[in-house]
Amino acid sequence: MRYWFPYPLLSLALLMLWLLINQSLSPGQVVLGSVLGVVLAWIMVNLQPDKTRLKNYGVIAVLAGHVAADIVRSNIAVMSAILRAGKRPINSGFVTIDISLRDENALAVLACILTATPGTAWLEFDRQTGVLMIHVLDLENGAAWSELVRNRYEAPLKEIFE
Amino acid sequence: MSHLTDLPTWVAIPVCILLLLGSTITLIGSIGLIRLKTFYGRLHAPTLGASAGTVLICTASMITFAVLQNRWILHEVLIIVFVILTTPVTLMLLGQSALYRDRIEGKNDVPRKAAGEQPDTTGMDI
């Protein structure tokens, strides 16, 4: 089973993608999409990515909810920061965070979260020391930001991936 | 596209609100590109359009064509997913190159790399 389906989740995701692009659930498209999903998963084997297993599906839903709420909140915060930029100088700065995540896919997800949230930009991650540097647009308290990233995003990602 | 006038009012109102909201947010993000003073600050502005702007405008489009064609339209979900997946790549490239240049030029307001390592010889940093 593992031989034929090296990345079952990836194959499934590709099938979903194919059906979404074609906007149809006809048997022909399902077959074509499944074949594509399986073949592309074999190609993925040759790229030798890090194997990760998703462990905790409940946490994924919670994390997704948190991220959605944070995106809304930070959108509003950044908008008001931009609109007030003329009157009040924006207090932006760098924040360095010690992170114990090492899984590549988890780091990639963290990067997507931090980038999709306006107001925080992922700048640099040092693999040896595990120090992540982000830039925060409206910085009031650097320590609070690093706590926020660590508790709100890193901890659930750890539960999911490691 | 020519049937847009067939859109019933009860759909047109939320669609308009979503479209206006989304485009306003994207506009504010673009204004931010002019208003913010530092490069790193400007890095944040376009993410407004990439997150809330895309989601709102895509939702509006989804509702419109779902009602007009009387079926579920899910293409826009893919747009949202791909935009969210791909923006980090560009942003990180821009951010890293700015950091690299600022460090070479020895600007004081940029944090050094920790532990006295050679700057970025591996090219392996994410």
Contacts between the chains, C-beta under 8 A, distances in Angstrom:
chain1	res1	chain2	res2	distance
A	17	B	78	7.0
A	20	B	74	5.2
A	20	B	75	6.9
A	20	B	77	6.7
A	20	B	78	5.6
A	21	B	75	7.3
A	21	B	78	6.7
A	23	B	73	7.3
A	23	B	74	7.0
A	23	B	75	7.0
A	71	B	51	5.3
A	71	B	52	6.9
A	72	B	52	7.2
A	75	B	25	6.6
A	75	B	48	6.1
A	75	B	51	6.4
A	75	B	52	4.4
A	78	B	29	8.0
A	78	B	32	7.5
A	78	B	44	6.1
A	78	B	45	7.7
A	78	B	47	7.7
A	78	B	48	6.0
A	79	B	25	6.7
A	79	B	28	5.1
A	79	B	48	6.7
A	82	B	28	5.7
A	82	B	29	7.5
A	82	B	31	6.2
A	82	B	32	3.9
A	82	B	35	5.9
A	82	B	36	7.0
A	82	B	45	6.6
A	82	B	48	7.9
A	83	B	28	6.7
A	83	B	31	7.9
A	85	B	32	7.4
A	85	B	35	4.4
A	85	B	36	6.2
A	86	B	35	6.8
A	89	B	37	7.8
A	90	B	36	6.7
A	90	B	37	7.7
A	90	B	41	6.2
A	92	B	38	6.9
A	92	B	40	6.6
A	92	B	41	5.2
A	94	B	40	7.9
A	94	B	110	7.4
A	94	B	111	5.2
A	96	B	111	6.4
A	96	B	114	7.8
A	104	B	126	7.8
A	107	B	126	5.8
A	108	B	126	7.6
A	111	B	88	4.7
A	111	B	92	7.0
A	111	B	126	6.9
A	112	B	84	6.1
A	112	B	85	6.4
A	112	B	88	5.4
A	114	B	88	8.0
A	115	B	47	6.6
A	115	B	87	5.7
A	115	B	88	4.0
A	115	B	91	5.3
A	115	B	92	7.6
A	116	B	47	7.0
A	116	B	50	7.2
A	116	B	51	5.1
A	116	B	84	5.1
A	116	B	87	7.0
A	116	B	88	7.8
A	117	B	47	7.6
A	117	B	51	7.2
A	118	B	29	7.8
A	118	B	44	5.7
A	118	B	47	4.2
A	118	B	48	5.1
A	118	B	51	6.1
A	118	B	52	7.8
A	119	B	44	5.8
A	119	B	47	8.0
A	120	B	44	7.8
A	121	B	40	7.1
A	121	B	43	4.8
A	121	B	44	5.9
A	121	B	47	7.5
A	121	B	91	5.9
A	121	B	95	5.9
A	122	B	88	6.5
A	122	B	91	7.0
A	122	B	92	5.9
A	122	B	95	7.1
A	123	B	40	7.8
A	123	B	92	7.5
A	123	B	95	4.5
A	123	B	96	6.8
A	123	B	99	5.8
A	124	B	95	7.5
A	124	B	96	6.4
A	124	B	99	6.1
A	124	B	113	7.9
A	124	B	125	6.3
A	125	B	125	6.0
A	125	B	126	4.8
A	126	B	113	6.9
A	126	B	114	6.5
A	126	B	117	7.8
A	126	B	125	6.5
A	127	B	124	6.4
A	127	B	125	6.5
A	127	B	126	7.4
A	128	B	115	7.5
A	128	B	117	7.2
A	129	B	114	5.2
A	129	B	115	5.7
A	131	B	114	5.4
A	133	B	111	6.4
A	135	B	40	4.6
A	135	B	43	6.6
A	135	B	44	7.7
A	135	B	95	7.1
A	137	B	41	6.1
A	137	B	44	4.4
